[in-house]
Amino acid sequence: MASASASPVRRVAKLSPEVQSEMLIYHIDIFLVALIGILVVLRLPRIMARLWRFAEWSNGHFLRSEPLSSEHPHRRVGIDSTTSSNLTHHDLSTDDNHTLVGSLETIQKVSEKGLPIQSSYPPHVASTARFLRPSLKILHNRVVSGHSFSHICVMAVYFAALVYPAFYKTNAFTDPVRFGWITVGQYPFVFLFATKNNVLGAILGAGYEKLNFMHRFVGRLLIISINVHSLHYIYAWCMKGSFSHNISRPSMYWGLIALICMNSLYFFSLTFFRSRFYAFFITSHILSFSLLLPATVLHRSACFPYVLAALALYGLDILIRVAKTKIATARLRVIPELGITRIEVPEINAGWRAGQHVRLRVCSTGMGIFGWTEVHPFTIASCQKTPEGMVLMCKKAGDWTKKLYDLAQSSVAPANARLNELAAEAGFRFPGVNGKVRVMIEGPYGGPGLRMFASFSAAVFVVGGSGITFALSAIQELIHADAKGESRVKGIDLIWVIQDPNALVPMIPTLTSLVQQSAFAPLRVSVFYTRAPTGKFPFPEGSFRSMRLTLNPGRPRIEGILEDSVARILGTGEKGEPQVVEKDKDGLNGLLVGVCGPLGLADSVFGAVAKVDGIRRNTVGGIEVHEE
């Protein structure tokens, strides 16, 4: 008894409900970070594959200017005299399967010194293991426009991770503290999914626009959580008649301010405001979260670590955005048939990858008093190291782009304007030139990420309207890489859907030039117009004799185009062309399908890919879709 009474009595301090909630949310955040870590591990093979050469991973981060070579470093030499005649501007016809069979036997890639170019093909790592490819049909199925079943799965897992702490050993009607901690614990993640530059996007190979759906989803969950937390107190105080007394306490009125800021973020982010008053949407966002963060700390000082983490992510984003911003002089031209303003920036000619976009700010009074404050994203329409530099094509779609179009028209030199008038009488139209303006360009962003277009066996690009800018840059990059022996692509298809055939007129020289250059990776261009032309048809009969450049009415049958591309991958090289056989020495590396345009077009492409026979899909090495 004595020894028993002498033994110390141990007292275990019981944690308060608030401390339990804080620790639970902390561990939930660790769990979410672990899930993200698993995704990173799964992407490691593709991350390592991009290290195959310095330029592959160094490009796509910062814009720059590089000196242009006075001579082309690579060229094709035709040994057979008939070869060059088959590739002239006047006759682009090929054999029945459109693969230039025979030409590859008489053309080789040589350097300026006349030495054959040694090929160095990029390694290909498929996005999905072979045994998991059947699941892609389900995962890529569009549940709602713009969102696939895989998106729904990701959101469901995230939702479950937050529902668990919301109801674990607690009651939403009696314990509002738990929901307050759920809200604050998600601050870093909301900023992580929203910032233009973040480590997560860089590692996963996903641009900020690909992660934005999670920003919106998590933001909505926070709106529910913070309102459950706040309304409990407001209701209880009102029932007791003590609302005025309690809300006068500093910690409480700062909590009310945080609630107002959070609800303002949601309300002014609705489609109505975002689409019609974009500048107001951005301004309200900045003002609201700028007040939300300090209000949260003043409401409860224990929230400081989460607020600090969110500030660190946002601060890093701001610093990188400043480093990515360039000020340059741009040349403006108009393409009336497309309703597009063409912007050329010769001072910036390197630093991006095909498919990436930049955020453009035009510093001119011609854009209005506050026009310089607006920033708009545009896909880069050119490849690197060309005399015209970076090229952007801005479609006239809203007030800002209309002002830009008018500015470009007003900047046309009088002589050139007179030339346009004379040409218009003859049924032609030349783009305006000589308009110069100062611009701020921030980027590049987005793009293929960890996916290397040149590592695939073939590529198909399906674009609508101004989405042609994405296809042009990607195709130019593939052709240039192929000329250096750094592309496995054996054939390229471009399907362009436009409303009026007149839109094709200004693009004919560019498309024809690309077709002529694509000797080792033959390019086929199929243009479809969806509306009956008004007035005289812009092209005389017999203009499209080449099977590599066609114009057709109606909408494309994407399923048939994909099946044809798969057949080309399997059939190309049967006659033993050395250039093609060499590209296949490591086996077939899949089909890339790039899409850029309206959501409906993207949905139809994903649907068409899902209909491709599974056996043929596996035979060619899989089919991957890149949506820009």
QUIUR-V350548 format. One record per residue. N is the residue number from 1. RES is the residue in three letters. PHI is phi in whole degrees, -180 to 180 (* if undefined). PSI is psi as a letter, one per 20 degrees, with the letter a starting at -180 (* if undefined). D_CENTER is the distance of its C-alpha to the mean C-alpha in Angstrom with 1 decimal. Layout:
n;res;phi;psi;d_center
N;RES;PHI;PSI;D_CENTER
N;RES;PHI;PSI;D_CENTER
This chain:
n;res;phi;psi;d_center
1;MET;*;g;76.3
2;ALA;-64;g;76.5
3;SER;-64;h;73.8
4;ALA;-68;g;71.7
5;SER;-72;h;72.3
6;ALA;-79;h;71.6
7;SER;-64;p;68.1
8;PRO;-66;q;65.4
9;VAL;-93;o;63.7
10;ARG;-90;p;60.0
11;ARG;-114;p;58.0
12;VAL;-94;o;54.4
13;ALA;-71;p;52.6
14;LYS;-85;p;50.6
15;LEU;-70;q;47.2
16;SER;-71;q;46.7
17;PRO;-56;h;44.2
18;GLU;-66;g;42.0
19;VAL;-65;h;41.9
20;GLN;-61;g;41.2
21;SER;-64;g;38.2
22;GLU;-62;g;36.8
23;MET;-68;h;37.2
24;LEU;-63;g;35.8
25;ILE;-66;h;32.6
26;TYR;-59;g;32.4
27;HIS;-71;h;32.7
28;ILE;-65;g;30.1
29;ASP;-63;h;27.6
30;ILE;-62;h;28.7
31;PHE;-62;g;28.1
32;LEU;-65;h;24.5
33;VAL;-63;h;23.9
34;ALA;-65;g;25.6
35;LEU;-62;g;23.3
36;ILE;-64;h;20.3
37;GLY;-61;h;22.4
38;ILE;-64;g;22.9
39;LEU;-62;h;19.2
40;VAL;-64;g;19.2
41;VAL;-61;g;22.3
42;LEU;-65;h;20.8
43;ARG;-89;i;18.0
44;LEU;-55;g;20.6
45;PRO;-57;g;21.4
46;ARG;-72;h;17.9
47;ILE;-63;g;18.0
48;MET;-67;h;21.4
49;ALA;-63;h;20.5
50;ARG;-71;i;18.2
51;LEU;-85;j;21.4
52;TRP;-64;h;23.1
53;ARG;-151;q;23.0
54;PHE;-59;g;22.5
55;ALA;-65;h;20.1
56;GLU;-67;g;17.6
57;TRP;-100;i;17.0
58;SER;-83;h;18.2
59;ASN;-81;q;15.6
60;GLY;95;j;12.2
61;HIS;-120;g;13.8
62;PHE;-134;p;16.2
63;LEU;-75;q;16.9
64;ARG;-158;r;20.4
65;SER;-121;p;23.1
66;GLU;-127;q;24.9
67;PRO;-65;q;28.1
68;LEU;-87;q;27.9
69;SER;-74;p;30.3
70;SER;-72;h;33.1
71;GLU;-125;q;33.2
72;HIS;-71;p;30.7
73;PRO;-69;h;30.7
74;HIS;-137;q;30.5
75;ARG;-152;r;32.0
76;ARG;-103;p;33.1
77;VAL;-118;p;36.9
78;GLY;-87;p;38.4
79;ILE;-81;h;41.7
80;ASP;-92;p;42.7
81;SER;-66;h;43.4
82;THR;-74;i;42.3
83;THR;-66;g;38.8
84;SER;-64;h;38.0
85;SER;-67;h;39.5
86;ASN;-75;i;37.3
87;LEU;-116;j;34.2
88;THR;-76;r;35.4
89;HIS;-66;h;33.9
90;HIS;-86;i;36.5
91;ASP;-142;o;36.2
92;LEU;-108;j;33.0
93;SER;-72;q;34.6
94;THR;-131;a;34.4
95;ASP;-76;a;36.2
96;ASP;-61;h;35.7
97;ASN;-96;j;32.8
98;HIS;60;k;30.9
99;THR;-115;j;30.5
100;LEU;56;l;32.8
101;VAL;-64;p;35.3
102;GLY;103;g;38.0
103;SER;-65;h;36.1
104;LEU;-69;i;34.6
105;GLU;-79;i;38.1
106;THR;-116;j;39.1
107;ILE;-121;p;36.1
108;GLN;-137;q;35.1
109;LYS;-90;p;32.8
110;VAL;-133;q;35.0
111;SER;-84;r;34.6
112;GLU;-64;h;36.5
113;LYS;-85;j;39.4
114;GLY;84;j;39.6
115;LEU;-93;q;38.7
116;PRO;-60;q;36.5
117;ILE;-82;p;33.1
118;GLN;-81;p;32.7
119;SER;-73;q;29.5
120;SER;-140;n;27.4
121;TYR;-82;q;24.8
122;PRO;-70;q;21.9
123;PRO;-69;q;22.5
124;HIS;-112;p;20.7
125;VAL;-123;o;20.1
126;ALA;-66;q;19.2
127;SER;-71;h;16.9
128;THR;-136;p;19.9
129;ALA;-62;q;23.6
130;ARG;-56;g;25.7
131;PHE;-72;i;27.7
132;LEU;-99;i;24.8
133;ARG;-61;h;23.2
134;PRO;-58;h;25.4
135;SER;-72;i;23.8
136;LEU;-64;h;20.3
137;LYS;-60;h;21.9
138;ILE;-82;g;22.5
139;LEU;-66;h;19.4
140;HIS;-89;i;17.0
141;ASN;-65;p;19.4
142;ARG;-79;o;18.0
143;VAL;-75;g;20.4
144;VAL;-130;r;19.2
145;SER;-57;p;16.8
146;GLY;91;i;13.2
147;HIS;-130;p;14.6
148;SER;-91;r;16.0
149;PHE;-64;h;19.1
150;SER;-64;h;17.4
151;HIS;-62;g;15.9
152;ILE;-63;h;19.5
153;CYS;-64;g;20.9
154;VAL;-62;g;19.0
155;MET;-66;h;20.0
156;ALA;-66;g;23.5
157;VAL;-64;g;24.0
158;TYR;-64;g;22.9
159;PHE;-62;g;25.2
160;ALA;-64;h;28.1
161;ALA;-65;h;27.8
162;LEU;-95;h;28.5
163;VAL;-69;h;31.0
164;TYR;-56;g;33.1
165;PRO;-69;h;34.1
166;ALA;-69;h;34.5
167;PHE;-127;j;37.4
168;TYR;-76;o;38.7
169;LYS;50;l;42.3
170;THR;-154;r;41.8
171;ASN;-134;p;42.2
172;ALA;-61;h;39.7
173;PHE;-87;i;42.8
174;THR;-120;i;44.7
175;ASP;-129;m;42.2
176;PRO;-74;i;39.6
177;VAL;-61;h;39.1
178;ARG;-58;g;36.9
179;PHE;-71;h;34.4
180;GLY;-65;g;34.4
181;TRP;-70;h;33.5
182;ILE;-60;g;30.7
183;THR;-63;g;29.2
184;VAL;-66;h;29.6
185;GLY;-63;i;28.6
186;GLN;-96;i;25.0
187;TYR;-53;g;24.5
188;PRO;-61;h;22.9
189;PHE;-72;h;20.4
190;VAL;-62;g;19.5
191;PHE;-70;h;18.8
192;LEU;-61;g;17.0
193;PHE;-79;i;14.4
194;ALA;-104;h;14.1
195;THR;-68;q;14.2
196;LYS;-68;h;11.6
197;ASN;-124;o;13.2
198;ASN;-149;q;14.8
199;VAL;-64;h;16.3
200;LEU;-60;g;15.1
201;GLY;-64;h;11.3
202;ALA;-65;g;12.6
203;ILE;-73;g;15.0
204;LEU;-78;i;13.1
205;GLY;73;k;10.3
206;ALA;-122;p;7.7
207;GLY;-71;r;5.8
208;TYR;-60;h;7.8
209;GLU;-69;h;6.1
210;LYS;-80;h;6.6
211;LEU;-94;i;10.1
212;ASN;-66;h;11.0
213;PHE;-64;h;12.8
214;MET;-73;h;15.1
215;HIS;-61;g;15.8
216;ARG;-68;g;17.0
217;PHE;-66;g;18.9
218;VAL;-65;h;20.6
219;GLY;-60;h;21.4
220;ARG;-67;h;23.2
221;LEU;-64;h;25.2
222;LEU;-67;h;26.2
223;ILE;-62;g;27.5
224;ILE;-63;g;29.7
225;SER;-64;g;30.9
226;ILE;-70;h;31.8
227;ASN;-74;h;33.6
228;VAL;-62;g;35.6
229;HIS;-62;g;36.5
230;SER;-79;g;37.6
231;LEU;-66;h;39.3
232;HIS;-61;g;41.5
233;TYR;-69;g;43.1
234;ILE;-61;g;43.3
235;TYR;-64;g;45.0
236;ALA;-63;g;47.4
237;TRP;-67;h;48.4
238;CYS;-66;h;48.9
239;MET;-66;h;51.1
240;LYS;-88;i;53.2
241;GLY;73;k;53.3
242;SER;-115;k;52.0
243;PHE;-61;g;48.6
244;SER;-61;g;49.8
245;HIS;-66;g;51.4
246;ASN;-72;h;48.4
247;ILE;-72;i;45.7
248;SER;-77;i;47.7
249;ARG;-72;p;47.1
250;PRO;-52;g;44.4
251;SER;-63;h;42.4
252;MET;-79;g;42.3
253;TYR;-73;h;41.4
254;TRP;-70;h;38.6
255;GLY;-65;h;37.4
256;LEU;-65;h;37.7
257;ILE;-63;g;35.7
258;ALA;-62;h;32.9
259;LEU;-63;g;33.1
260;ILE;-63;g;32.9
261;CYS;-63;g;29.9
262;MET;-64;g;28.0
263;ASN;-67;h;28.9
264;SER;-66;g;28.0
265;LEU;-57;g;24.4
266;TYR;-73;g;24.2
267;PHE;-62;g;26.2
268;PHE;-84;j;24.4
269;SER;-98;i;21.0
270;LEU;-62;q;22.1
271;THR;-54;h;20.4
272;PHE;-57;g;23.5
273;PHE;-78;h;23.1
274;ARG;-66;h;19.3
275;SER;-85;h;19.3
276;ARG;-97;h;22.6
277;PHE;-133;m;23.1
278;TYR;-63;g;19.8
279;ALA;-62;g;21.7
280;PHE;-67;h;24.1
281;PHE;-59;g;21.6
282;ILE;-65;g;20.2
283;THR;-61;g;23.8
284;SER;-65;h;25.1
285;HIS;-63;g;22.4
286;ILE;-64;g;23.4
287;LEU;-65;h;27.1
288;SER;-68;g;27.1
289;PHE;-75;h;25.6
290;SER;-66;h;27.6
291;LEU;-90;h;30.7
292;LEU;-63;g;29.7
293;LEU;-64;g;29.6
294;PRO;-66;h;33.0
295;ALA;-64;h;34.4
296;THR;-65;g;33.5
297;VAL;-67;g;35.3
298;LEU;-70;h;38.3
299;HIS;-75;g;38.4
300;ARG;-152;o;38.6
301;SER;-62;h;38.7
302;ALA;-66;i;37.8
303;CYS;-81;i;34.2
304;PHE;-55;g;33.8
305;PRO;-58;h;32.1
306;TYR;-71;h;29.2
307;VAL;-66;g;28.9
308;LEU;-63;g;29.1
309;ALA;-63;g;26.3
310;ALA;-64;g;24.0
311;LEU;-64;h;25.2
312;ALA;-63;g;24.6
313;LEU;-64;g;20.9
314;TYR;-70;h;20.6
315;GLY;-63;g;22.9
316;LEU;-62;g;20.9
317;ASP;-62;g;17.7
318;ILE;-62;g;19.9
319;LEU;-61;g;21.4
320;ILE;-68;h;18.3
321;ARG;-64;h;17.0
322;VAL;-64;g;20.4
323;ALA;-66;h;20.4
324;LYS;-87;i;17.1
325;THR;-90;p;18.5
326;LYS;-122;q;20.4
327;ILE;-109;p;23.0
328;ALA;-149;r;23.8
329;THR;-99;p;25.5
330;ALA;-116;q;23.6
331;ARG;-99;p;25.2
332;LEU;-107;p;24.6
333;ARG;-138;q;25.3
334;VAL;-112;q;25.2
335;ILE;-119;n;24.6
336;PRO;-59;h;26.7
337;GLU;-62;h;26.2
338;LEU;-102;i;22.5
339;GLY;63;l;22.9
340;ILE;-123;q;20.5
341;THR;-99;p;21.1
342;ARG;-94;p;20.4
343;ILE;-115;p;20.0
344;GLU;-114;p;21.1
345;VAL;-123;n;21.2
346;PRO;-62;h;23.7
347;GLU;-69;i;24.0
348;ILE;-119;o;20.5
349;ASN;-133;j;20.2
350;ALA;-159;r;18.5
351;GLY;108;i;16.3
352;TRP;-121;r;12.8
353;ARG;-117;q;11.3
354;ALA;-59;p;10.4
355;GLY;92;i;7.1
356;GLN;-80;r;6.5
357;HIS;-129;r;7.4
358;VAL;-126;r;10.5
359;ARG;-106;p;12.5
360;LEU;-107;p;15.7
361;ARG;-128;p;19.1
362;VAL;-99;p;22.1
363;CYS;-96;n;25.4
364;SER;-150;q;27.9
365;THR;-68;i;30.5
366;GLY;-67;i;29.6
367;MET;-92;j;26.7
368;GLY;101;r;29.2
369;ILE;-62;g;30.7
370;PHE;-108;j;27.6
371;GLY;-63;h;25.0
372;TRP;-69;i;24.3
373;THR;-80;i;23.3
374;GLU;-88;p;20.2
375;VAL;-123;p;16.8
376;HIS;-132;q;14.1
377;PRO;-87;q;10.5
378;PHE;-142;p;10.5
379;THR;-74;p;8.8
380;ILE;-72;p;11.2
381;ALA;-105;j;13.6
382;SER;-139;r;15.8
383;CYS;-94;r;16.3
384;GLN;-78;q;18.2
385;LYS;58;l;21.9
386;THR;-119;q;22.8
387;PRO;-59;h;25.5
388;GLU;-78;i;23.4
389;GLY;73;b;21.0
390;MET;-72;p;17.5
391;VAL;-120;p;17.1
392;LEU;-121;q;15.2
393;MET;-122;o;16.0
394;CYS;-108;o;16.4
395;LYS;-74;p;17.5
396;LYS;-74;n;20.5
397;ALA;-128;h;19.5
398;GLY;-135;a;20.8
399;ASP;-61;g;23.5
400;TRP;-66;g;21.7
401;THR;-69;h;20.3
402;LYS;-68;g;23.8
403;LYS;-64;h;25.4
404;LEU;-64;g;23.3
405;TYR;-63;g;24.4
406;ASP;-65;h;28.0
407;LEU;-63;g;27.8
408;ALA;-66;h;26.9
409;GLN;-66;g;29.7
410;SER;-71;i;32.2
411;SER;-90;i;31.5
412;VAL;-67;p;32.6
413;ALA;-63;q;35.8
414;PRO;-55;g;38.9
415;ALA;-62;g;39.7
416;ASN;-70;h;36.4
417;ALA;-62;g;36.6
418;ARG;-64;h;40.0
419;LEU;-63;h;38.6
420;ASN;-64;h;36.0
421;GLU;-64;g;38.9
422;LEU;-66;g;41.0
423;ALA;-67;h;38.1
424;ALA;-64;h;37.5
425;GLU;-65;h;41.1
426;ALA;-91;j;40.6
427;GLY;92;j;37.5
428;PHE;-121;r;34.9
429;ARG;-151;p;32.6
430;PHE;-102;q;31.4
431;PRO;-69;q;28.5
432;GLY;-69;q;29.8
433;VAL;-133;r;29.8
434;ASN;77;j;31.1
435;GLY;-81;p;29.3
436;LYS;-121;q;28.3
437;VAL;-154;q;26.7
438;ARG;-84;p;25.7
439;VAL;-135;q;22.1
440;MET;-112;p;20.2
441;ILE;-119;p;16.8
442;GLU;-115;p;14.8
443;GLY;152;a;12.1
444;PRO;-89;r;10.4
445;TYR;-131;r;7.3
446;GLY;69;b;4.0
447;GLY;90;a;4.9
448;PRO;-73;i;7.3
449;GLY;65;c;8.7
450;LEU;-82;i;12.2
451;ARG;-83;p;12.1
452;MET;-105;o;14.1
453;PHE;-58;h;14.1
454;ALA;-72;i;17.7
455;SER;-89;i;19.0
456;PHE;-89;r;19.1
457;SER;-81;h;22.2
458;ALA;-157;r;20.6
459;ALA;-140;q;17.5
460;VAL;-127;p;17.0
461;PHE;-117;p;14.5
462;VAL;-114;o;14.9
463;VAL;-133;q;13.8
464;GLY;-127;p;15.5
465;GLY;58;c;16.8
466;SER;-71;i;14.7
467;GLY;-64;i;11.9
468;ILE;-60;h;14.2
469;THR;-61;g;12.7
470;PHE;-63;g;9.9
471;ALA;-66;g;12.8
472;LEU;-61;g;15.1
473;SER;-66;g;13.5
474;ALA;-66;g;12.8
475;ILE;-68;g;16.4
476;GLN;-60;g;18.0
477;GLU;-65;h;16.7
478;LEU;-66;g;18.1
479;ILE;-66;g;21.3
480;HIS;-66;g;21.9
481;ALA;-65;h;21.3
482;ASP;-67;h;23.7
483;ALA;-65;h;26.3
484;LYS;-94;j;26.4
485;GLY;74;k;26.8
486;GLU;-121;k;23.6
487;SER;-139;p;22.0
488;ARG;-90;i;23.1
489;VAL;-64;p;21.7
490;LYS;-102;i;24.8
491;GLY;-162;q;23.5
492;ILE;-129;p;20.6
493;ASP;-119;p;20.4
494;LEU;-119;p;18.7
495;ILE;-114;o;19.1
496;TRP;-117;p;18.6
497;VAL;-104;p;19.7
498;ILE;-128;r;21.3
499;GLN;-86;g;23.9
500;ASP;-125;p;26.5
501;PRO;-62;h;27.6
502;ASN;-62;h;28.2
503;ALA;-65;h;24.5
504;LEU;-78;h;24.9
505;VAL;-53;g;27.7
506;PRO;-71;i;26.0
507;MET;-96;i;23.5
508;ILE;-57;g;26.4
509;PRO;-60;g;27.2
510;THR;-65;g;23.7
511;LEU;-66;g;23.3
512;THR;-63;g;26.9
513;SER;-62;g;26.4
514;LEU;-65;h;23.6
515;VAL;-62;g;25.8
516;GLN;-66;h;28.6
517;GLN;-75;h;26.9
518;SER;-88;m;25.6
519;ALA;-78;g;29.0
520;PHE;-92;i;28.1
521;ALA;-134;m;24.9
522;PRO;-52;p;26.0
523;LEU;-101;p;23.5
524;ARG;-116;p;24.3
525;VAL;-113;p;23.0
526;SER;-121;o;23.7
527;VAL;-106;p;23.4
528;PHE;-122;p;24.2
529;TYR;-112;p;25.5
530;THR;-101;i;26.0
531;ARG;-122;q;28.6
532;ALA;-66;p;32.1
533;PRO;-67;q;32.4
534;THR;-96;p;34.7
535;GLY;81;b;37.4
536;LYS;-74;p;37.8
537;PHE;-65;p;35.4
538;PRO;-70;i;33.6
539;PHE;-124;p;34.4
540;PRO;-69;q;37.9
541;GLU;-63;p;38.8
542;GLY;87;j;38.1
543;SER;-68;h;35.3
544;PHE;-110;m;33.0
545;ARG;-78;h;35.4
546;SER;-78;p;32.8
547;MET;-78;i;31.2
548;ARG;-98;i;28.2
549;LEU;-148;o;27.4
550;THR;-126;q;28.3
551;LEU;-129;p;28.2
552;ASN;-135;q;28.8
553;PRO;-80;q;29.3
554;GLY;91;a;27.7
555;ARG;-108;q;24.6
556;PRO;-71;q;23.5
557;ARG;-93;n;24.7
558;ILE;-65;h;21.7
559;GLU;-58;g;23.8
560;GLY;-66;h;26.2
561;ILE;-65;g;23.7
562;LEU;-66;g;22.3
563;GLU;-62;h;25.9
564;ASP;-65;h;26.8
565;SER;-66;g;24.1
566;VAL;-62;g;25.3
567;ALA;-64;h;28.8
568;ARG;-66;g;28.0
569;ILE;-61;g;26.7
570;LEU;-74;h;29.9
571;GLY;-94;h;32.1
572;THR;-64;p;31.0
573;GLY;98;j;33.4
574;GLU;-66;h;36.4
575;LYS;-89;j;38.5
576;GLY;86;k;37.8
577;GLU;-62;p;35.8
578;PRO;-61;h;35.6
579;GLN;-64;h;32.1
580;VAL;-76;g;30.6
581;VAL;-60;h;32.8
582;GLU;-64;h;31.8
583;LYS;-66;h;28.1
584;ASP;-97;j;29.2
585;LYS;-64;h;31.6
586;ASP;-100;j;29.5
587;GLY;95;r;29.0
588;LEU;-75;q;26.3
589;ASN;-118;k;22.8
590;GLY;91;r;21.0
591;LEU;-114;p;19.1
592;LEU;-95;p;15.4
593;VAL;-120;o;14.1
594;GLY;-102;p;11.0
595;VAL;-135;p;10.5
596;CYS;-150;p;9.2
597;GLY;161;b;11.6
598;PRO;-60;q;13.6
599;LEU;-59;h;13.4
600;GLY;-62;h;16.7
601;LEU;-66;g;15.6
602;ALA;-63;g;12.9
603;ASP;-62;g;15.8
604;SER;-68;h;18.2
605;VAL;-67;g;16.3
606;PHE;-61;h;16.2
607;GLY;-66;h;19.8
608;ALA;-68;h;20.8
609;VAL;-63;h;19.5
610;ALA;-65;h;21.6
611;LYS;-87;i;24.6
612;VAL;-67;p;24.8
613;ASP;-56;p;27.9
614;GLY;-61;h;27.4
615;ILE;-66;g;29.9
616;ARG;-67;h;28.3
617;ARG;-61;g;24.9
618;ASN;-69;h;26.5
619;THR;-63;h;28.5
620;VAL;-85;i;25.6
621;GLY;98;j;23.9
622;GLY;97;r;21.4
623;ILE;-125;p;18.6
624;GLU;-116;p;15.0
625;VAL;-108;p;12.2
626;HIS;-112;o;8.6
627;GLU;-102;p;6.9
628;GLU;-106;*;4.4
